[in-house]
């Protein structure tokens, strides 16, 4: 089965996706990534800040999270 991923940059984009495509599991609401249903397919949504503006720690966390997914 094909896996779908969306990586969001910026607070406005992240807020839009959280409201439009909420997490399947309510316990994921405070996570930096979650699974939602988009066009009848499970999709992993990764939330991040604007890449040019996040610090090195947050960049490393984002990279590790994407690798783990």
PQR file with spaces between the fields and no chain letter, atoms N, CA, C, O and H, PARSE charges and radii, in Angstrom:
ATOM       1  N    UNK     1       0.837   -1.181    0.000 -0.4000 1.5000
ATOM       2  CA   UNK     1       0.000    0.000    0.000 -0.0000 2.0000
ATOM       3  C    UNK     1       0.881    1.245    0.000  0.5500 1.7000
ATOM       4  O    UNK     1       1.854    1.318    0.751 -0.5500 1.4000
ATOM       5  N    UNK     2       0.553    2.199   -0.819 -0.4000 1.5000
ATOM       6  CA   UNK     2       1.301    3.447   -0.927 -0.0000 2.0000
ATOM       7  C    UNK     2       1.103    4.284    0.330  0.5500 1.7000
ATOM       8  O    UNK     2      -0.015    4.418    0.826 -0.5500 1.4000
ATOM       9  H    UNK     2      -0.237    2.139   -1.429  0.4000 1.0000
ATOM      10  N    UNK     3       2.199    4.849    0.842 -0.4000 1.5000
ATOM      11  CA   UNK     3       2.118    5.711    2.011 -0.0000 2.0000
ATOM      12  C    UNK     3       2.133    7.165    1.564  0.5500 1.7000
ATOM      13  O    UNK     3       2.857    7.536    0.640 -0.5500 1.4000
ATOM      14  H    UNK     3       3.107    4.740    0.439  0.4000 1.0000
ATOM      15  N    UNK     4       1.329    7.979    2.228 -0.4000 1.5000
ATOM      16  CA   UNK     4       1.235    9.398    1.906 -0.0000 2.0000
ATOM      17  C    UNK     4       1.771   10.221    3.059  0.5500 1.7000
ATOM      18  O    UNK     4       1.520    9.910    4.223 -0.5500 1.4000
ATOM      19  H    UNK     4       0.741    7.678    2.978  0.4000 1.0000
ATOM      20  N    UNK     5       2.516   11.279    2.732 -0.4000 1.5000
ATOM      21  CA   UNK     5       3.081   12.172    3.732 -0.0000 2.0000
ATOM      22  C    UNK     5       2.863   13.610    3.300  0.5500 1.7000
ATOM      23  O    UNK     5       2.965   13.941    2.118 -0.5500 1.4000
ATOM      24  H    UNK     5       2.719   11.531    1.786  0.4000 1.0000
ATOM      25  N    UNK     6       2.562   14.454    4.265 -0.4000 1.5000
ATOM      26  CA   UNK     6       2.501   15.891    4.032 -0.0000 2.0000
ATOM      27  C    UNK     6       3.360   16.552    5.088  0.5500 1.7000
ATOM      28  O    UNK     6       3.172   16.313    6.281 -0.5500 1.4000
ATOM      29  H    UNK     6       2.479   14.185    5.224  0.4000 1.0000
ATOM      30  N    UNK     7       4.292   17.374    4.670 -0.4000 1.5000
ATOM      31  CA   UNK     7       5.140   18.104    5.604 -0.0000 2.0000
ATOM      32  C    UNK     7       4.779   19.577    5.463  0.5500 1.7000
ATOM      33  O    UNK     7       4.920   20.169    4.393 -0.5500 1.4000
ATOM      34  H    UNK     7       4.445   17.569    3.701  0.4000 1.0000
ATOM      35  N    UNK     8       4.309   20.155    6.567 -0.4000 1.5000
ATOM      36  CA   UNK     8       3.791   21.523    6.551 -0.0000 2.0000
ATOM      37  C    UNK     8       4.804   22.495    7.125  0.5500 1.7000
ATOM      38  O    UNK     8       5.403   22.229    8.167 -0.5500 1.4000
ATOM      39  H    UNK     8       4.194   19.674    7.436  0.4000 1.0000
ATOM      40  N    UNK     9       4.996   23.601    6.463 -0.4000 1.5000
ATOM      41  CA   UNK     9       5.884   24.659    6.940 -0.0000 2.0000
ATOM      42  C    UNK     9       5.072   25.864    7.348  0.5500 1.7000
ATOM      43  O    UNK     9       4.267   26.378    6.571 -0.5500 1.4000
ATOM      44  H    UNK     9       4.510   23.817    5.616  0.4000 1.0000
ATOM      45  N    UNK    10       5.285   26.311    8.565 -0.4000 1.5000
ATOM      46  CA   UNK    10       4.659   27.540    9.037 -0.0000 2.0000
ATOM      47  C    UNK    10       3.400   27.304    9.836  0.5500 1.7000
ATOM      48  O    UNK    10       2.659   26.350    9.598 -0.5500 1.4000
ATOM      49  H    UNK    10       5.939   25.894    9.196  0.4000 1.0000
ATOM      50  N    UNK    11       3.171   28.187   10.787 -0.4000 1.5000
ATOM      51  CA   UNK    11       2.040   28.055   11.705 -0.0000 2.0000
ATOM      52  C    UNK    11       0.690   28.109   10.995  0.5500 1.7000
ATOM      53  O    UNK    11      -0.202   27.323   11.316 -0.5500 1.4000
ATOM      54  H    UNK    11       3.773   28.962   10.980  0.4000 1.0000
ATOM      55  N    UNK    12       0.526   29.008   10.049 -0.4000 1.5000
ATOM      56  CA   UNK    12      -0.768   29.127    9.354 -0.0000 2.0000
ATOM      57  C    UNK    12      -1.111   27.866    8.582  0.5500 1.7000
ATOM      58  O    UNK    12      -2.254   27.409    8.608 -0.5500 1.4000
ATOM      59  H    UNK    12       1.250   29.646    9.789  0.4000 1.0000
ATOM      60  N    UNK    13      -0.138   27.306    7.903 -0.4000 1.5000
ATOM      61  CA   UNK    13      -0.367   26.075    7.139 -0.0000 2.0000
ATOM      62  C    UNK    13      -0.671   24.923    8.087  0.5500 1.7000
ATOM      63  O    UNK    13      -1.587   24.138    7.840 -0.5500 1.4000
ATOM      64  H    UNK    13       0.790   27.677    7.882  0.4000 1.0000
ATOM      65  N    UNK    14       0.097   24.818    9.177 -0.4000 1.5000
ATOM      66  CA   UNK    14      -0.131   23.758   10.159 -0.0000 2.0000
ATOM      67  C    UNK    14      -1.522   23.874   10.762  0.5500 1.7000
ATOM      68  O    UNK    14      -2.231   22.874   10.878 -0.5500 1.4000
ATOM      69  H    UNK    14       0.841   25.456    9.378  0.4000 1.0000
ATOM      70  N    UNK    15      -1.924   25.089   11.147 -0.4000 1.5000
ATOM      71  CA   UNK    15      -3.260   25.302   11.709 -0.0000 2.0000
ATOM      72  C    UNK    15      -4.348   24.887   10.732  0.5500 1.7000
ATOM      73  O    UNK    15      -5.337   24.268   11.126 -0.5500 1.4000
ATOM      74  H    UNK    15      -1.349   25.901   11.052  0.4000 1.0000
ATOM      75  N    UNK    16      -4.169   25.227    9.447 -0.4000 1.5000
ATOM      76  CA   UNK    16      -5.145   24.853    8.428 -0.0000 2.0000
ATOM      77  C    UNK    16      -5.300   23.331    8.362  0.5500 1.7000
ATOM      78  O    UNK    16      -6.420   22.820    8.346 -0.5500 1.4000
ATOM      79  H    UNK    16      -3.366   25.729    9.127  0.4000 1.0000
ATOM      80  N    UNK    17      -4.178   22.608    8.322 -0.4000 1.5000
ATOM      81  CA   UNK    17      -4.258   21.151    8.205 -0.0000 2.0000
ATOM      82  C    UNK    17      -4.856   20.509    9.447  0.5500 1.7000
ATOM      83  O    UNK    17      -5.616   19.546    9.337 -0.5500 1.4000
ATOM      84  H    UNK    17      -3.268   23.023    8.335  0.4000 1.0000
ATOM      85  N    UNK    18      -4.528   21.022   10.621 -0.4000 1.5000
ATOM      86  CA   UNK    18      -5.102   20.466   11.857 -0.0000 2.0000
ATOM      87  C    UNK    18      -6.618   20.636   11.863  0.5500 1.7000
ATOM      88  O    UNK    18      -7.340   19.726   12.271 -0.5500 1.4000
ATOM      89  H    UNK    18      -3.911   21.804   10.711  0.4000 1.0000
ATOM      90  N    UNK    19      -7.107   21.790   11.416 -0.4000 1.5000
ATOM      91  CA   UNK    19      -8.549   22.040   11.393 -0.0000 2.0000
ATOM      92  C    UNK    19      -9.245   21.282   10.266  0.5500 1.7000
ATOM      93  O    UNK    19     -10.348   20.767   10.451 -0.5500 1.4000
ATOM      94  H    UNK    19      -6.521   22.529   11.085  0.4000 1.0000
ATOM      95  N    UNK    20      -8.610   21.213    9.110 -0.4000 1.5000
ATOM      96  CA   UNK    20      -9.230   20.599    7.942 -0.0000 2.0000
ATOM      97  C    UNK    20      -9.115   19.074    7.959  0.5500 1.7000
ATOM      98  O    UNK    20     -10.041   18.369    7.558 -0.5500 1.4000
ATOM      99  H    UNK    20      -7.714   21.632    8.959  0.4000 1.0000
ATOM     100  N    UNK    21      -7.983   18.579    8.424 -0.4000 1.5000
ATOM     101  CA   UNK    21      -7.724   17.142    8.476 -0.0000 2.0000
ATOM     102  C    UNK    21      -7.288   16.771    9.895  0.5500 1.7000
ATOM     103  O    UNK    21      -6.098   16.573   10.142 -0.5500 1.4000
ATOM     104  H    UNK    21      -7.231   19.151    8.750  0.4000 1.0000
ATOM     105  N    UNK    22      -8.240   16.675   10.829 -0.4000 1.5000
ATOM     106  CA   UNK    22      -7.883   16.407   12.223 -0.0000 2.0000
ATOM     107  C    UNK    22      -7.286   15.008   12.402  0.5500 1.7000
ATOM     108  O    UNK    22      -7.486   14.126   11.567 -0.5500 1.4000
ATOM     109  H    UNK    22      -9.206   16.836   10.628  0.4000 1.0000
ATOM     110  N    UNK    23      -6.552   14.818   13.505 -0.4000 1.5000
ATOM     111  CA   UNK    23      -5.971   13.504   13.781 -0.0000 2.0000
ATOM     112  C    UNK    23      -7.052   12.434   13.959  0.5500 1.7000
ATOM     113  O    UNK    23      -8.133   12.711   14.478 -0.5500 1.4000
ATOM     114  H    UNK    23      -6.390   15.535   14.183  0.4000 1.0000
ATOM     115  N    UNK    24      -6.748   11.217   13.524 -0.4000 1.5000
ATOM     116  CA   UNK    24      -7.648   10.082   13.743 -0.0000 2.0000
ATOM     117  C    UNK    24      -7.748    9.800   15.240  0.5500 1.7000
ATOM     118  O    UNK    24      -8.832    9.553   15.767 -0.5500 1.4000
ATOM     119  H    UNK    24      -5.870   10.991   13.102  0.4000 1.0000
ATOM     120  N    UNK    25      -6.604    9.840   15.911 -0.4000 1.5000
ATOM     121  CA   UNK    25      -6.508    9.525   17.323 -0.0000 2.0000
ATOM     122  C    UNK    25      -6.423   10.826   18.118  0.5500 1.7000
ATOM     123  O    UNK    25      -5.487   11.603   17.926 -0.5500 1.4000
ATOM     124  H    UNK    25      -5.723   10.040   15.482  0.4000 1.0000
ATOM     125  N    UNK    26      -7.375   11.072   18.996 -0.4000 1.5000
ATOM     126  CA   UNK    26      -7.411   12.323   19.772 -0.0000 2.0000
ATOM     127  C    UNK    26      -6.141   12.532   20.604  0.5500 1.7000
ATOM     128  O    UNK    26      -5.788   13.673   20.900 -0.5500 1.4000
ATOM     129  H    UNK    26      -8.135   10.440   19.152  0.4000 1.0000
ATOM     130  N    UNK    27      -5.450   11.455   20.986 -0.4000 1.5000
ATOM     131  CA   UNK    27      -4.229   11.611   21.788 -0.0000 2.0000
ATOM     132  C    UNK    27      -3.092   12.225   20.973  0.5500 1.7000
ATOM     133  O    UNK    27      -2.080   12.634   21.541 -0.5500 1.4000
ATOM     134  H    UNK    27      -5.737   10.527   20.746  0.4000 1.0000
ATOM     135  N    UNK    28      -3.244   12.295   19.652 -0.4000 1.5000
ATOM     136  CA   UNK    28      -2.217   12.865   18.786 -0.0000 2.0000
ATOM     137  C    UNK    28      -2.341   14.378   18.627  0.5500 1.7000
ATOM     138  O    UNK    28      -1.528   14.983   17.928 -0.5500 1.4000
ATOM     139  H    UNK    28      -4.066   11.962   19.190  0.4000 1.0000
ATOM     140  N    UNK    29      -3.331   15.004   19.255 -0.4000 1.5000
ATOM     141  CA   UNK    29      -3.595   16.424   19.023 -0.0000 2.0000
ATOM     142  C    UNK    29      -2.449   17.342   19.428  0.5500 1.7000
ATOM     143  O    UNK    29      -2.335   18.436   18.876 -0.5500 1.4000
ATOM     144  H    UNK    29      -3.991   14.513   19.823  0.4000 1.0000
ATOM     145  N    UNK    30      -1.599   16.944   20.365 -0.4000 1.5000
ATOM     146  CA   UNK    30      -0.485   17.803   20.764 -0.0000 2.0000
ATOM     147  C    UNK    30       0.840   17.343   20.166  0.5500 1.7000
ATOM     148  O    UNK    30       1.892   17.892   20.494 -0.5500 1.4000
ATOM     149  H    UNK    30      -1.691   16.055   20.814  0.4000 1.0000
ATOM     150  N    UNK    31       0.796   16.354   19.302 -0.4000 1.5000
ATOM     151  CA   UNK    31       2.002   15.798   18.688 -0.0000 2.0000
ATOM     152  C    UNK    31       2.466   16.684   17.529  0.5500 1.7000
ATOM     153  O    UNK    31       1.704   17.505   17.019 -0.5500 1.4000
ATOM     154  H    UNK    31      -0.058   15.908   19.036  0.4000 1.0000
ATOM     155  N    UNK    32       3.721   16.505   17.124 -0.4000 1.5000
ATOM     156  CA   UNK    32       4.231   17.257   15.977 -0.0000 2.0000
ATOM     157  C    UNK    32       4.008   16.516   14.667  0.5500 1.7000
ATOM     158  O    UNK    32       4.349   17.021   13.598 -0.5500 1.4000
ATOM     159  H    UNK    32       4.339   15.837   17.538  0.4000 1.0000
ATOM     160  N    UNK    33       3.440   15.326   14.747 -0.4000 1.5000
ATOM     161  CA   UNK    33       2.987   14.612   13.554 -0.0000 2.0000
ATOM     162  C    UNK    33       1.803   13.749   13.949  0.5500 1.7000
ATOM     163  O    UNK    33       1.664   13.349   15.105 -0.5500 1.4000
ATOM     164  H    UNK    33       3.163   14.915   15.616  0.4000 1.0000
ATOM     165  N    UNK    34       0.963   13.471   12.982 -0.4000 1.5000
ATOM     166  CA   UNK    34      -0.217   12.652   13.264 -0.0000 2.0000
ATOM     167  C    UNK    34      -0.722   12.032   11.971  0.5500 1.7000
ATOM     168  O    UNK    34      -0.274   12.384   10.880 -0.5500 1.4000
ATOM     169  H    UNK    34       1.076   13.796   12.043  0.4000 1.0000
ATOM     170  N    UNK    35      -1.664   11.101   12.111 -0.4000 1.5000
ATOM     171  CA   UNK    35      -2.276   10.448   10.954 -0.0000 2.0000
ATOM     172  C    UNK    35      -3.702   10.954   10.817  0.5500 1.7000
ATOM     173  O    UNK    35      -4.444   11.049   11.795 -0.5500 1.4000
ATOM     174  H    UNK    35      -2.028   10.815   12.997  0.4000 1.0000
ATOM     175  N    UNK    36      -4.066   11.275    9.591 -0.4000 1.5000
ATOM     176  CA   UNK    36      -5.422   11.727    9.280 -0.0000 2.0000
ATOM     177  C    UNK    36      -5.874   11.015    8.001  0.5500 1.7000
ATOM     178  O    UNK    36      -5.091   10.314    7.360 -0.5500 1.4000
ATOM     179  H    UNK    36      -3.463   11.198    8.797  0.4000 1.0000
ATOM     180  N    UNK    37      -7.111   11.197    7.650 -0.4000 1.5000
ATOM     181  CA   UNK    37      -7.650   10.630    6.416 -0.0000 2.0000
ATOM     182  C    UNK    37      -7.812   11.751    5.393  0.5500 1.7000
ATOM     183  O    UNK    37      -8.505   12.738    5.643 -0.5500 1.4000
ATOM     184  H    UNK    37      -7.747   11.766    8.171  0.4000 1.0000
ATOM     185  N    UNK    38      -7.172   11.589    4.252 -0.4000 1.5000
ATOM     186  CA   UNK    38      -7.297   12.540    3.142 -0.0000 2.0000
ATOM     187  C    UNK    38      -7.638   11.725    1.907  0.5500 1.7000
ATOM     188  O    UNK    38      -6.901   10.815    1.526 -0.5500 1.4000
ATOM     189  H    UNK    38      -6.610   10.787    4.049  0.4000 1.0000
ATOM     190  N    UNK    39      -8.760   12.058    1.285 -0.4000 1.5000
ATOM     191  CA   UNK    39      -9.248   11.337    0.107 -0.0000 2.0000
ATOM     192  C    UNK    39      -9.264    9.832    0.357  0.5500 1.7000
ATOM     193  O    UNK    39      -8.786    9.046   -0.462 -0.5500 1.4000
ATOM     194  H    UNK    39      -9.359   12.797    1.594  0.4000 1.0000
ATOM     195  N    UNK    40      -9.819    9.448    1.498 -0.4000 1.5000
ATOM     196  CA   UNK    40     -10.000    8.053    1.897 -0.0000 2.0000
ATOM     197  C    UNK    40      -8.704    7.278    2.078  0.5500 1.7000
ATOM     198  O    UNK    40      -8.718    6.048    2.030 -0.5500 1.4000
ATOM     199  H    UNK    40     -10.206   10.086    2.163  0.4000 1.0000
ATOM     200  N    UNK    41      -7.590    7.958    2.284 -0.4000 1.5000
ATOM     201  CA   UNK    41      -6.313    7.288    2.538 -0.0000 2.0000
ATOM     202  C    UNK    41      -5.675    7.854    3.791  0.5500 1.7000
ATOM     203  O    UNK    41      -5.701    9.062    4.029 -0.5500 1.4000
ATOM     204  H    UNK    41      -7.577    8.957    2.322  0.4000 1.0000
ATOM     205  N    UNK    42      -5.093    6.951    4.600 -0.4000 1.5000
ATOM     206  CA   UNK    42      -4.349    7.407    5.757 -0.0000 2.0000
ATOM     207  C    UNK    42      -3.136    8.201    5.285  0.5500 1.7000
ATOM     208  O    UNK    42      -2.393    7.760    4.408 -0.5500 1.4000
ATOM     209  H    UNK    42      -5.072    5.971    4.407  0.4000 1.0000
ATOM     210  N    UNK    43      -2.949    9.361    5.872 -0.4000 1.5000
ATOM     211  CA   UNK    43      -1.858   10.249    5.498 -0.0000 2.0000
ATOM     212  C    UNK    43      -1.170   10.737    6.759  0.5500 1.7000
ATOM     213  O    UNK    43      -1.830   11.189    7.694 -0.5500 1.4000
ATOM     214  H    UNK    43      -3.552    9.719    6.585  0.4000 1.0000
ATOM     215  N    UNK    44       0.158   10.647    6.790 -0.4000 1.5000
ATOM     216  CA   UNK    44       0.924   11.181    7.904 -0.0000 2.0000
ATOM     217  C    UNK    44       1.179   12.655    7.640  0.5500 1.7000
ATOM     218  O    UNK    44       1.702   13.030    6.591 -0.5500 1.4000
ATOM     219  H    UNK    44       0.694   10.280    6.029  0.4000 1.0000
ATOM     220  N    UNK    45       0.808   13.474    8.591 -0.4000 1.5000
ATOM     221  CA   UNK    45       0.985   14.917    8.484 -0.0000 2.0000
ATOM     222  C    UNK    45       2.035   15.332    9.514  0.5500 1.7000
ATOM     223  O    UNK    45       1.875   15.087   10.710 -0.5500 1.4000
ATOM     224  H    UNK    45       0.383   13.169    9.443  0.4000 1.0000
ATOM     225  N    UNK    46       3.105   15.962    9.039 -0.4000 1.5000
ATOM     226  CA   UNK    46       4.188   16.421    9.901 -0.0000 2.0000
ATOM     227  C    UNK    46       4.108   17.943    9.988  0.5500 1.7000
ATOM     228  O    UNK    46       4.073   18.634    8.969 -0.5500 1.4000
ATOM     229  H    UNK    46       3.235   16.161    8.068  0.4000 1.0000
ATOM     230  N    UNK    47       4.081   18.453   11.213 -0.4000 1.5000
ATOM     231  CA   UNK    47       3.968   19.890   11.444 -0.0000 2.0000
ATOM     232  C    UNK    47       5.343   20.457   11.767  0.5500 1.7000
ATOM     233  O    UNK    47       6.079   19.875   12.563 -0.5500 1.4000
ATOM     234  H    UNK    47       4.110   17.893   12.040  0.4000 1.0000
ATOM     235  N    UNK    48       5.696   21.577   11.165 -0.4000 1.5000
ATOM     236  CA   UNK    48       6.982   22.207   11.466 -0.0000 2.0000
ATOM     237  C    UNK    48       6.839   23.715   11.354  0.5500 1.7000
ATOM     238  O    UNK    48       5.865   24.220   10.796 -0.5500 1.4000
ATOM     239  H    UNK    48       5.098   22.050   10.518  0.4000 1.0000
ATOM     240  N    UNK    49       7.815   24.423   11.887 -0.4000 1.5000
ATOM     241  CA   UNK    49       7.867   25.868   11.714 -0.0000 2.0000
ATOM     242  C    UNK    49       8.458   26.176   10.353  0.5500 1.7000
ATOM     243  O    UNK    49       8.802   25.274    9.589 -0.5500 1.4000
ATOM     244  H    UNK    49       8.607   24.013   12.340  0.4000 1.0000
ATOM     245  N    UNK    50       8.570   27.446   10.063 -0.4000 1.5000
ATOM     246  CA   UNK    50       9.238   27.830    8.821 -0.0000 2.0000
ATOM     247  C    UNK    50      10.690   27.385    8.911  0.5500 1.7000
ATOM     248  O    UNK    50      11.398   27.776    9.839 -0.5500 1.4000
ATOM     249  H    UNK    50       8.290   28.179   10.683  0.4000 1.0000
ATOM     250  N    UNK    51      11.136   26.585    7.975 -0.4000 1.5000
ATOM     251  CA   UNK    51      12.436   25.933    8.075 -0.0000 2.0000
ATOM     252  C    UNK    51      13.585   26.925    8.262  0.5500 1.7000
ATOM     253  O    UNK    51      14.520   26.654    9.015 -0.5500 1.4000
ATOM     254  H    UNK    51      10.561   26.267    7.221  0.4000 1.0000
ATOM     255  N    UNK    52      13.522   28.057    7.590 -0.4000 1.5000
ATOM     256  CA   UNK    52      14.607   29.041    7.721 -0.0000 2.0000
ATOM     257  C    UNK    52      14.634   29.699    9.091  0.5500 1.7000
ATOM     258  O    UNK    52      15.643   30.293    9.473 -0.5500 1.4000
ATOM     259  H    UNK    52      12.763   28.278    6.978  0.4000 1.0000
ATOM     260  N    UNK    53      13.530   29.600    9.839 -0.4000 1.5000
ATOM     261  CA   UNK    53      13.436   30.292   11.123 -0.0000 2.0000
ATOM     262  C    UNK    53      13.526   29.373   12.330  0.5500 1.7000
ATOM     263  O    UNK    53      13.558   29.869   13.456 -0.5500 1.4000
ATOM     264  H    UNK    53      12.711   29.118    9.529  0.4000 1.0000
ATOM     265  N    UNK    54      13.567   28.064   12.152 -0.4000 1.5000
ATOM     266  CA   UNK    54      13.639   27.189   13.319 -0.0000 2.0000
ATOM     267  C    UNK    54      15.099   26.940   13.688  0.5500 1.7000
ATOM     268  O    UNK    54      15.982   26.938   12.829 -0.5500 1.4000
ATOM     269  H    UNK    54      13.541   27.661   11.238  0.4000 1.0000
ATOM     270  N    UNK    55      15.330   26.733   14.965 -0.4000 1.5000
ATOM     271  CA   UNK    55      16.705   26.556   15.426 -0.0000 2.0000
ATOM     272  C    UNK    55      17.236   25.160   15.066  0.5500 1.7000
ATOM     273  O    UNK    55      16.488   24.300   14.600 -0.5500 1.4000
ATOM     274  H    UNK    55      14.613   26.734   15.662  0.4000 1.0000
ATOM     275  N    UNK    56      18.539   24.957   15.291 -0.4000 1.5000
ATOM     276  CA   UNK    56      19.178   23.700   14.901 -0.0000 2.0000
ATOM     277  C    UNK    56      18.566   22.495   15.608  0.5500 1.7000
ATOM     278  O    UNK    56      18.432   21.430   15.006 -0.5500 1.4000
ATOM     279  H    UNK    56      19.146   25.656   15.669  0.4000 1.0000
ATOM     280  N    UNK    57      18.192   22.651   16.881 -0.4000 1.5000
ATOM     281  CA   UNK    57      17.575   21.547   17.611 -0.0000 2.0000
ATOM     282  C    UNK    57      16.269   21.124   16.946  0.5500 1.7000
ATOM     283  O    UNK    57      16.020   19.933   16.760 -0.5500 1.4000
ATOM     284  H    UNK    57      18.300   23.517   17.370  0.4000 1.0000
ATOM     285  N    UNK    58      15.433   22.106   16.585 -0.4000 1.5000
ATOM     286  CA   UNK    58      14.149   21.804   15.956 -0.0000 2.0000
ATOM     287  C    UNK    58      14.351   21.182   14.568  0.5500 1.7000
ATOM     288  O    UNK    58      13.585   20.305   14.170 -0.5500 1.4000
ATOM     289  H    UNK    58      15.636   23.074   16.736  0.4000 1.0000
ATOM     290  N    UNK    59      15.361   21.622   13.839 -0.4000 1.5000
ATOM     291  CA   UNK    59      15.663   21.021   12.533 -0.0000 2.0000
ATOM     292  C    UNK    59      16.058   19.558   12.701  0.5500 1.7000
ATOM     293  O    UNK    59      15.626   18.693   11.940 -0.5500 1.4000
ATOM     294  H    UNK    59      15.984   22.334   14.163  0.4000 1.0000
ATOM     295  N    UNK    60      16.886   19.296   13.711 -0.4000 1.5000
ATOM     296  CA   UNK    60      17.321   17.923   13.972 -0.0000 2.0000
ATOM     297  C    UNK    60      16.127   17.059   14.369  0.5500 1.7000
ATOM     298  O    UNK    60      15.994   15.928   13.901 -0.5500 1.4000
ATOM     299  H    UNK    60      17.237   19.999   14.330  0.4000 1.0000
ATOM     300  N    UNK    61      15.252   17.593   15.235 -0.4000 1.5000
ATOM     301  CA   UNK    61      14.059   16.864   15.652 -0.0000 2.0000
ATOM     302  C    UNK    61      13.174   16.547   14.460  0.5500 1.7000
ATOM     303  O    UNK    61      12.673   15.429   14.337 -0.5500 1.4000
ATOM     304  H    UNK    61      15.360   18.512   15.614  0.4000 1.0000
ATOM     305  N    UNK    62      12.979   17.519   13.584 -0.4000 1.5000
ATOM     306  CA   UNK    62      12.153   17.332   12.404 -0.0000 2.0000
ATOM     307  C    UNK    62      12.744   16.260   11.498  0.5500 1.7000
ATOM     308  O    UNK    62      12.020   15.385   11.022 -0.5500 1.4000
ATOM     309  H    UNK    62      13.386   18.427   13.684  0.4000 1.0000
ATOM     310  N    UNK    63      14.048   16.318   11.255 -0.4000 1.5000
ATOM     311  CA   UNK    63      14.697   15.313   10.422 -0.0000 2.0000
ATOM     312  C    UNK    63      14.564   13.913   11.004  0.5500 1.7000
ATOM     313  O    UNK    63      14.282   12.963   10.274 -0.5500 1.4000
ATOM     314  H    UNK    63      14.636   17.029   11.642  0.4000 1.0000
ATOM     315  N    UNK    64      14.765   13.777   12.302 -0.4000 1.5000
ATOM     316  CA   UNK    64      14.658   12.476   12.976 -0.0000 2.0000
ATOM     317  C    UNK    64      13.222   11.957   12.912  0.5500 1.7000
ATOM     318  O    UNK    64      12.989   10.773   12.667 -0.5500 1.4000
ATOM     319  H    UNK    64      14.995   14.548   12.895  0.4000 1.0000
ATOM     320  N    UNK    65      12.274   12.850   13.133 -0.4000 1.5000
ATOM     321  CA   UNK    65      10.869   12.435   13.089 -0.0000 2.0000
ATOM     322  C    UNK    65      10.486   11.929   11.701  0.5500 1.7000
ATOM     323  O    UNK    65       9.790   10.920   11.579 -0.5500 1.4000
ATOM     324  H    UNK    65      12.464   13.812   13.332  0.4000 1.0000
ATOM     325  N    UNK    66      10.932   12.617   10.660 -0.4000 1.5000
ATOM     326  CA   UNK    66      10.640   12.189    9.289 -0.0000 2.0000
ATOM     327  C    UNK    66      11.299   10.844    9.007  0.5500 1.7000
ATOM     328  O    UNK    66      10.683    9.975    8.391 -0.5500 1.4000
ATOM     329  H    UNK    66      11.497   13.437   10.759  0.4000 1.0000
ATOM     330  N    UNK    67      12.546   10.658    9.450 -0.4000 1.5000
ATOM     331  CA   UNK    67      13.214    9.367    9.271 -0.0000 2.0000
ATOM     332  C    UNK    67      12.460    8.246    9.957  0.5500 1.7000
ATOM     333  O    UNK    67      12.315    7.160    9.396 -0.5500 1.4000
ATOM     334  H    UNK    67      13.046   11.364    9.951  0.4000 1.0000
ATOM     335  N    UNK    68      11.973    8.499   11.176 -0.4000 1.5000
ATOM     336  CA   UNK    68      11.262    7.471   11.932 -0.0000 2.0000
ATOM     337  C    UNK    68       9.932    7.077   11.290  0.5500 1.7000
ATOM     338  O    UNK    68       9.492    5.934   11.410 -0.5500 1.4000
ATOM     339  H    UNK    68      12.091    9.381   11.632  0.4000 1.0000
ATOM     340  N    UNK    69       9.305    8.017   10.619 -0.4000 1.5000
ATOM     341  CA   UNK    69       8.031    7.737    9.961 -0.0000 2.0000
ATOM     342  C    UNK    69       8.285    6.860    8.759  0.5500 1.7000
ATOM     343  O    UNK    69       7.347    6.497    8.050 -0.5500 1.4000
ATOM     344  H    UNK    69       9.662    8.946   10.522  0.4000 1.0000
